[in-house]
């Protein structure tokens, strides 16, 4: 918390910080800085909010090694904010920088929370529709050269047949010059899928990578930057938040 903050800013920041802490399973460090005035506090408005945290464990068991969040001009339900349950009175634009270890990523992607969000994918081939389901667990590897390794299993429902295929792939993350790209995709253990299905999978992943934003529980998210290093990844996410997930 800044030493230059006013007494009301310090007090309000501490109250919100304690409320947010109560919503986490664990936090090695958490610091909330709010810029506002006593009049705006009464009106449920703040000029800006900055949150920095380390070793944050969410209630779903998902861990974030490091988090930095910044947003401006927030209008919130004051009573709920004091209880750490932030409810927005109007949408806000925010930037979030996350630092995740390889262990953090794999714990998150294999959590019950993500399991309930995995979509069933329709691959539209010229002569039929193939249904693809990703199965957990998935293993993510943060490789040298800023690449991602992905190992997993998928179930393919093709007309009257259904089978599970183990695969491994390598992806290049988003940069200023190109979106996320699938560099390699292959089936393992002697298994295989048709060329038409492989092409459809590649096209679907390119379609996802080219989306301007992703919608998730009252938020529109855009991955602005992705820095992959061996054992660690840093993400910069821009978001318009209409409703804070609960």
SULURDA-V802894 format. One line per field, one symbol per residue. burial: + if it has 16 or more other C-alpha atoms within 10 Angstrom, else -. A space follows every 50 residues. Layout:
# SULURDA-V802894
burial=???
This chain:
# SULURDA-V802894
burial=+-------++-++++++++++----++--++++++++---+--+++--++ +++++++---+++++++++-++++++-+--++++++++--++++++++++ +++++++++++-----------+------+++++++-++++++--+++++ +++++++-------++++++++++----++++--+-+---------++-+ +--+----+---+-----++++++++-++--++++++++++++---
